[in-house]
Amino acid sequence: MLSDIILCYLFFINVLGFILMGLDKYKARNRKWRIPERTLFLAAILGGSVGSILGMQIFRHKTRHTAFVIGMPCILIIQIILAILFLHYLSTVAAFFVVFT
């Protein structure tokens, strides 16, 4: 149940990151008001790093900005490490309850 909620959240935040990259690229080409870089990074930090990276590659947007080229993959790596640590913690807690109940 909780895992379904988490998966839905991750799906939507990644779609949002992807859309934000495409929308900002559109606005850049048409010389319109741009989406702040802070917003693009926030979407990635909140879990949308995969969608943001895909958006960067597909729309060829922000691919010359070092902060994005290095920053987005770093955010993804940190998120993977945190997910592994969290899953390890959950398995340790589950094993504790199995042993002591």
Backbone as JSON Lines, residues from 0, in Angstrom:
{"i":0,"aa":"M","n":[0.83,-1.19,0.0],"ca":[0.0,0.0,0.0],"c":[0.88,1.26,0.0]}
{"i":1,"aa":"L","n":[1.78,1.37,0.98],"ca":[2.68,2.51,1.01],"c":[3.61,2.5,-0.2]}
{"i":2,"aa":"S","n":[4.02,1.31,-0.61],"ca":[4.9,1.22,-1.78],"c":[4.19,1.72,-3.04]}
{"i":3,"aa":"D","n":[2.88,1.49,-3.14],"ca":[2.12,2.0,-4.29],"c":[2.09,3.52,-4.3]}
{"i":4,"aa":"I","n":[1.93,4.11,-3.13],"ca":[1.91,5.57,-3.02],"c":[3.27,6.14,-3.41]}
{"i":5,"aa":"I","n":[4.34,5.51,-2.92],"ca":[5.69,5.97,-3.24],"c":[5.96,5.86,-4.74]}
{"i":6,"aa":"L","n":[5.57,4.74,-5.34],"ca":[5.78,4.56,-6.78],"c":[4.99,5.58,-7.6]}
{"i":7,"aa":"C","n":[3.75,5.86,-7.2],"ca":[2.94,6.88,-7.89],"c":[3.59,8.24,-7.77]}
{"i":8,"aa":"Y","n":[4.07,8.57,-6.56],"ca":[4.74,9.85,-6.35],"c":[5.96,9.96,-7.25]}
{"i":9,"aa":"L","n":[6.79,8.93,-7.27],"ca":[8.01,8.96,-8.09],"c":[7.68,9.08,-9.56]}
{"i":10,"aa":"F","n":[6.63,8.39,-9.99],"ca":[6.21,8.49,-11.39],"c":[5.84,9.94,-11.73]}
{"i":11,"aa":"F","n":[4.99,10.54,-10.9],"ca":[4.51,11.89,-11.2],"c":[5.61,12.94,-11.08]}
{"i":12,"aa":"I","n":[6.49,12.83,-10.11],"ca":[7.56,13.82,-9.95],"c":[8.56,13.71,-11.1]}
{"i":13,"aa":"N","n":[8.76,12.5,-11.62],"ca":[9.65,12.34,-12.77],"c":[9.01,12.86,-14.04]}
{"i":14,"aa":"V","n":[7.72,12.65,-14.2],"ca":[7.01,13.23,-15.34],"c":[7.07,14.75,-15.25]}
{"i":15,"aa":"L","n":[6.9,15.29,-14.05],"ca":[6.99,16.74,-13.86],"c":[8.38,17.26,-14.23]}
{"i":16,"aa":"G","n":[9.43,16.58,-13.77],"ca":[10.8,16.99,-14.11],"c":[11.02,16.98,-15.61]}
{"i":17,"aa":"F","n":[10.52,15.96,-16.28],"ca":[10.63,15.85,-17.73],"c":[9.9,17.0,-18.42]}
{"i":18,"aa":"I","n":[8.67,17.24,-18.0],"ca":[7.86,18.31,-18.6],"c":[8.49,19.68,-18.37]}
{"i":19,"aa":"L","n":[9.02,19.9,-17.17],"ca":[9.65,21.19,-16.88],"c":[10.83,21.45,-17.81]}
{"i":20,"aa":"M","n":[11.63,20.41,-18.07],"ca":[12.76,20.58,-18.99],"c":[12.26,20.92,-20.4]}
{"i":21,"aa":"G","n":[11.25,20.23,-20.86],"ca":[10.7,20.51,-22.19],"c":[10.07,21.88,-22.28]}
{"i":22,"aa":"L","n":[9.34,22.26,-21.24],"ca":[8.69,23.56,-21.22],"c":[9.72,24.69,-21.18]}
{"i":23,"aa":"D","n":[10.78,24.51,-20.39],"ca":[11.8,25.54,-20.33],"c":[12.54,25.66,-21.66]}
{"i":24,"aa":"K","n":[12.76,24.55,-22.33],"ca":[13.39,24.59,-23.65],"c":[12.5,25.34,-24.64]}
{"i":25,"aa":"Y","n":[11.2,25.07,-24.59],"ca":[10.25,25.76,-25.45],"c":[10.3,27.27,-25.19]}
{"i":26,"aa":"K","n":[10.29,27.63,-23.92],"ca":[10.31,29.04,-23.56],"c":[11.63,29.7,-23.97]}
{"i":27,"aa":"A","n":[12.72,28.97,-23.87],"ca":[14.02,29.52,-24.27],"c":[14.03,29.81,-25.77]}
{"i":28,"aa":"R","n":[13.5,28.91,-26.55],"ca":[13.48,29.1,-28.01],"c":[12.58,30.25,-28.43]}
{"i":29,"aa":"N","n":[11.51,30.47,-27.66],"ca":[10.54,31.5,-28.02],"c":[10.72,32.79,-27.22]}
{"i":30,"aa":"R","n":[11.84,32.89,-26.55],"ca":[12.2,34.1,-25.79],"c":[11.1,34.53,-24.84]}
{"i":31,"aa":"K","n":[10.58,33.56,-24.09],"ca":[9.54,33.84,-23.09],"c":[10.13,33.71,-21.7]}
{"i":32,"aa":"W","n":[9.32,34.06,-20.71],"ca":[9.73,33.94,-19.32],"c":[10.13,32.51,-19.04]}
{"i":33,"aa":"R","n":[11.3,32.33,-18.42],"ca":[11.88,31.01,-18.21],"c":[11.56,30.46,-16.84]}
{"i":34,"aa":"I","n":[11.64,29.16,-16.74],"ca":[11.5,28.47,-15.46],"c":[12.83,28.62,-14.72]}
{"i":35,"aa":"P","n":[12.81,29.09,-13.47],"ca":[14.07,29.27,-12.74],"c":[14.84,27.95,-12.6]}
{"i":36,"aa":"E","n":[16.17,28.05,-12.7],"ca":[17.0,26.85,-12.55],"c":[16.76,26.2,-11.19]}
{"i":37,"aa":"R","n":[16.5,27.01,-10.2],"ca":[16.2,26.49,-8.85],"c":[15.0,25.54,-8.89]}
{"i":38,"aa":"T","n":[13.99,25.87,-9.69],"ca":[12.81,25.02,-9.81],"c":[13.15,23.71,-10.5]}
{"i":39,"aa":"L","n":[13.98,23.78,-11.53],"ca":[14.38,22.56,-12.24],"c":[15.16,21.63,-11.3]}
{"i":40,"aa":"F","n":[16.06,22.21,-10.51],"ca":[16.81,21.39,-9.55],"c":[15.91,20.87,-8.43]}
{"i":41,"aa":"L","n":[14.95,21.68,-8.0],"ca":[14.05,21.24,-6.93],"c":[13.24,20.02,-7.36]}
{"i":42,"aa":"A","n":[12.76,20.01,-8.59],"ca":[12.02,18.85,-9.1],"c":[12.9,17.6,-9.06]}
{"i":43,"aa":"A","n":[14.17,17.76,-9.41],"ca":[15.11,16.63,-9.39],"c":[15.37,16.17,-7.96]}
{"i":44,"aa":"I","n":[15.6,17.11,-7.06],"ca":[15.9,16.78,-5.67],"c":[14.71,16.09,-5.0]}
{"i":45,"aa":"L","n":[13.51,16.49,-5.36],"ca":[12.31,15.89,-4.76],"c":[11.99,14.51,-5.32]}
{"i":46,"aa":"G","n":[12.88,13.98,-6.16],"ca":[12.71,12.62,-6.66],"c":[12.6,12.51,-8.16]}
{"i":47,"aa":"G","n":[12.61,13.63,-8.87],"ca":[12.44,13.6,-10.31],"c":[13.72,13.67,-11.11]}
{"i":48,"aa":"S","n":[14.8,13.15,-10.55],"ca":[16.09,13.25,-11.23],"c":[16.13,12.46,-12.54]}
{"i":49,"aa":"V","n":[15.52,11.3,-12.57],"ca":[15.52,10.5,-13.8],"c":[14.76,11.23,-14.91]}
{"i":50,"aa":"G","n":[13.59,11.75,-14.59],"ca":[12.81,12.49,-15.57],"c":[13.52,13.75,-16.04]}
{"i":51,"aa":"S","n":[14.19,14.43,-15.1],"ca":[14.93,15.63,-15.46],"c":[16.09,15.31,-16.39]}
{"i":52,"aa":"I","n":[16.82,14.25,-16.08],"ca":[17.94,13.84,-16.93],"c":[17.45,13.43,-18.32]}
{"i":53,"aa":"L","n":[16.36,12.67,-18.35],"ca":[15.79,12.29,-19.66],"c":[15.35,13.51,-20.43]}
{"i":54,"aa":"G","n":[14.73,14.47,-19.75],"ca":[14.32,15.71,-20.4],"c":[15.5,16.49,-20.94]}
{"i":55,"aa":"M","n":[16.58,16.53,-20.16],"ca":[17.79,17.21,-20.64],"c":[18.28,16.6,-21.93]}
{"i":56,"aa":"Q","n":[18.3,15.26,-21.98],"ca":[18.84,14.58,-23.16],"c":[17.89,14.64,-24.35]}
{"i":57,"aa":"I","n":[16.62,14.4,-24.12],"ca":[15.66,14.36,-25.23],"c":[15.45,15.75,-25.83]}
{"i":58,"aa":"F","n":[15.32,16.77,-24.96],"ca":[15.1,18.13,-25.45],"c":[16.41,18.88,-25.71]}
{"i":59,"aa":"R","n":[17.54,18.23,-25.42],"ca":[18.86,18.85,-25.56],"c":[18.87,20.21,-24.87]}
{"i":60,"aa":"H","n":[18.47,20.18,-23.61],"ca":[18.33,21.41,-22.83],"c":[19.24,21.36,-21.62]}
{"i":61,"aa":"K","n":[19.96,22.42,-21.39],"ca":[20.89,22.58,-20.26],"c":[22.07,21.62,-20.35]}
{"i":62,"aa":"T","n":[22.32,21.09,-21.53],"ca":[23.41,20.11,-21.67],"c":[24.79,20.77,-21.78]}
{"i":63,"aa":"R","n":[24.82,22.09,-21.84],"ca":[26.11,22.81,-21.85],"c":[26.37,23.49,-20.51]}
{"i":64,"aa":"H","n":[25.44,23.36,-19.59],"ca":[25.59,23.97,-18.27],"c":[26.2,22.95,-17.31]}
{"i":65,"aa":"T","n":[27.4,23.23,-16.86],"ca":[28.12,22.29,-15.99],"c":[27.31,21.93,-14.75]}
{"i":66,"aa":"A","n":[26.62,22.92,-14.19],"ca":[25.83,22.65,-12.99],"c":[24.78,21.57,-13.23]}
{"i":67,"aa":"F","n":[24.23,21.53,-14.43],"ca":[23.22,20.53,-14.76],"c":[23.86,19.21,-15.19]}
{"i":68,"aa":"V","n":[24.88,19.3,-16.02],"ca":[25.54,18.09,-16.53],"c":[26.14,17.27,-15.39]}
{"i":69,"aa":"I","n":[26.67,17.94,-14.4],"ca":[27.25,17.25,-13.25],"c":[26.23,17.1,-12.12]}
{"i":70,"aa":"G","n":[25.45,18.16,-11.91],"ca":[24.52,18.18,-10.78],"c":[23.41,17.15,-10.84]}
{"i":71,"aa":"M","n":[22.78,17.01,-11.98],"ca":[21.65,16.07,-12.1],"c":[22.09,14.62,-11.86]}
{"i":72,"aa":"P","n":[23.17,14.15,-12.48],"ca":[23.61,12.78,-12.17],"c":[24.03,12.61,-10.71]}
{"i":73,"aa":"C","n":[24.63,13.66,-10.13],"ca":[25.01,13.58,-8.71],"c":[23.78,13.43,-7.83]}
{"i":74,"aa":"I","n":[22.73,14.18,-8.14],"ca":[21.48,14.05,-7.39],"c":[20.95,12.63,-7.51]}
{"i":75,"aa":"L","n":[20.97,12.08,-8.72],"ca":[20.49,10.71,-8.93],"c":[21.31,9.7,-8.13]}
{"i":76,"aa":"I","n":[22.62,9.85,-8.14],"ca":[23.49,8.92,-7.4],"c":[23.2,9.01,-5.91]}
{"i":77,"aa":"I","n":[23.05,10.21,-5.39],"ca":[22.73,10.39,-3.97],"c":[21.38,9.75,-3.65]}
{"i":78,"aa":"Q","n":[20.41,9.91,-4.52],"ca":[19.09,9.32,-4.3],"c":[19.16,7.79,-4.31]}
{"i":79,"aa":"I","n":[19.96,7.23,-5.19],"ca":[20.12,5.77,-5.23],"c":[20.76,5.27,-3.94]}
{"i":80,"aa":"I","n":[21.81,5.97,-3.49],"ca":[22.47,5.58,-2.25],"c":[21.5,5.67,-1.07]}
{"i":81,"aa":"L","n":[20.74,6.75,-1.0],"ca":[19.77,6.9,0.08],"c":[18.69,5.82,0.03]}
{"i":82,"aa":"A","n":[18.26,5.46,-1.16],"ca":[17.25,4.4,-1.3],"c":[17.81,3.06,-0.83]}
{"i":83,"aa":"I","n":[19.05,2.77,-1.19],"ca":[19.68,1.52,-0.74],"c":[19.81,1.5,0.77]}
{"i":84,"aa":"L","n":[20.26,2.61,1.35],"ca":[20.38,2.68,2.81],"c":[19.03,2.54,3.49]}
{"i":85,"aa":"F","n":[18.02,3.17,2.92],"ca":[16.68,3.08,3.5],"c":[16.14,1.64,3.42]}
{"i":86,"aa":"L","n":[16.33,1.0,2.29],"ca":[15.87,-0.39,2.15],"c":[16.64,-1.31,3.09]}
{"i":87,"aa":"H","n":[17.93,-1.06,3.27],"ca":[18.72,-1.84,4.22],"c":[18.2,-1.64,5.64]}
{"i":88,"aa":"Y","n":[17.89,-0.39,5.98],"ca":[17.33,-0.09,7.3],"c":[16.0,-0.81,7.5]}
{"i":89,"aa":"L","n":[15.14,-0.79,6.5],"ca":[13.85,-1.47,6.62],"c":[14.02,-2.97,6.8]}
{"i":90,"aa":"S","n":[14.96,-3.56,6.07],"ca":[15.17,-5.0,6.21],"c":[15.74,-5.33,7.59]}
{"i":91,"aa":"T","n":[16.57,-4.45,8.14],"ca":[17.13,-4.66,9.48],"c":[16.03,-4.57,10.54]}
{"i":92,"aa":"V","n":[15.16,-3.58,10.39],"ca":[14.05,-3.42,11.34],"c":[13.11,-4.61,11.25]}
{"i":93,"aa":"A","n":[12.82,-5.04,10.03],"ca":[11.93,-6.19,9.84],"c":[12.54,-7.45,10.48]}
{"i":94,"aa":"A","n":[13.83,-7.64,10.29],"ca":[14.5,-8.8,10.89],"c":[14.47,-8.73,12.4]}
{"i":95,"aa":"F","n":[14.62,-7.53,12.96],"ca":[14.55,-7.35,14.4],"c":[13.19,-7.79,14.95]}
{"i":96,"aa":"F","n":[12.14,-7.37,14.26],"ca":[10.8,-7.72,14.73],"c":[10.52,-9.2,14.57]}
{"i":97,"aa":"V","n":[11.05,-9.84,13.57],"ca":[10.88,-11.27,13.39],"c":[11.57,-12.03,14.52]}
{"i":98,"aa":"V","n":[12.75,-11.6,14.89],"ca":[13.52,-12.27,15.92],"c":[12.91,-12.06,17.3]}
{"i":99,"aa":"F","n":[12.45,-10.85,17.59],"ca":[12.02,-10.52,18.94],"c":[10.5,-10.5,19.14]}
{"i":100,"aa":"T","n":[9.76,-11.07,18.23],"ca":[8.31,-11.16,18.46],"c":[7.84,-12.58,18.43]}
